[in-house]
Amino acid sequence: MTNKLVGLLVAIAIIAGAQVAQAATKIGFVLSTLQEERYQKDQKFFIDEAKKQGCEPIVVAADNNAQTQTAKVENLLSQGVKAIVIQAVNSNAAANLVKMAHDEKVPVIAYDRMITNAPVDFYITVDAVQIGVLQAEAAVKATGGKGNYVILKGQAGHSVVGEQMQGLHKVLDKYPNIKIVVEKFHDQWSPQLAMQTTENALAQYKNDIQAVLANNSGMAGGAVQALAAQKLTGKVFVAGSDADLSAIKNIVAGRQQFEVMFDLEGLARKAADVAAQLAKGEKPKADSVTENGGFKVPTSAAAVVGVTKDNLEQTIFKTGFHTRQAVMGK
């Protein structure tokens, strides 16, 4: 056998070995849904970072259905993933997903929403309590600390909903002249259902509503539609969270007054980085610890910032969250 042939065979063996190693480092990302605009970004950044870490990312969505999410996790485990990042459809029910993964010796990272009463290996989140605080403080300022408020909550069973509500009430409960006339959950965070809730509140209180605070951009958009139908655009304070493009356009047009954004790219990339480390048997560094019902979970939380028409340049354009062209059309 010639030296050239030997060298060729060695090179082939090295390449084959590298491919096997890469295939053995699959990491899963189970999103609750991809229907919201922001989750397309979560997916994109996660995939990009996972590949940089030498892993093979597999991203799936559960269509906001807990049973579908269980099936997706089972399928990922059957594909041999070495770590799974889960954005829980239901924070309580997802404890079973952690057990399922741990039975296969696969670590679990809770993403965006805590999985309760389970030994989660890591938690990647945003400061959801502060989201509520920022929304409430902006609303109080806009309404003079008085009036009828509507609160549009996301789907029941989501830890982030409870955290945002904690932040909202932390501020609003200090103002006796603020009356929360509606505080309602919305299945699948539906903008359509949020619009109906706002319509019903306007009808019941004869348009005497001063603020609508929504747990995400989509539901805030539903409120904007309901207010427009009653010619109340710009007359009722509206706040959302996630800074979807439609919400930022509504702020520019004066249809909405406030949004909360966070470092979405950093959040998704951190999740991929932590998953890669855990998949390789390494111990990722945490910023803090979160109690989730009997367990202390290492946690990394992204900061949040309020967005108004006056600070779009700093918060949206300079950060690259949305381009000026996408928002302004020029």
Buried (B, 14 or more C-beta within 10 A) or exposed (E): EEEEEEEEEEEEEEEEEEEEEEEEBBBBBBBBBBBBBBBEBBBBBBBBBBEEBEBBBBBBBBBBBBEBBBEBBBBBBEEBBBBBBBBBBBBBBBBBBBEBBBEBEBBBBBBBBBBBBBBBBBBBBBBBBBBBBBBBBBBBEBBEBEBBBBBBBBBEBBBBBBBBBEBBBBBBEEBEEBEBBBBBBBEBBBBEBBBBBBBBBBEEBEBEBBBBBBBBBBBBBBBBBBBEEBEBBBEBBBBBBBBBBBBBBBBBEEBBBBBBBBBBBBBBBBBBBBBBBBBBEEEBEBEEEBEBEEBEBBBBBBEBBBBBEEEBEEBBBEBEBBEEEEBEEE
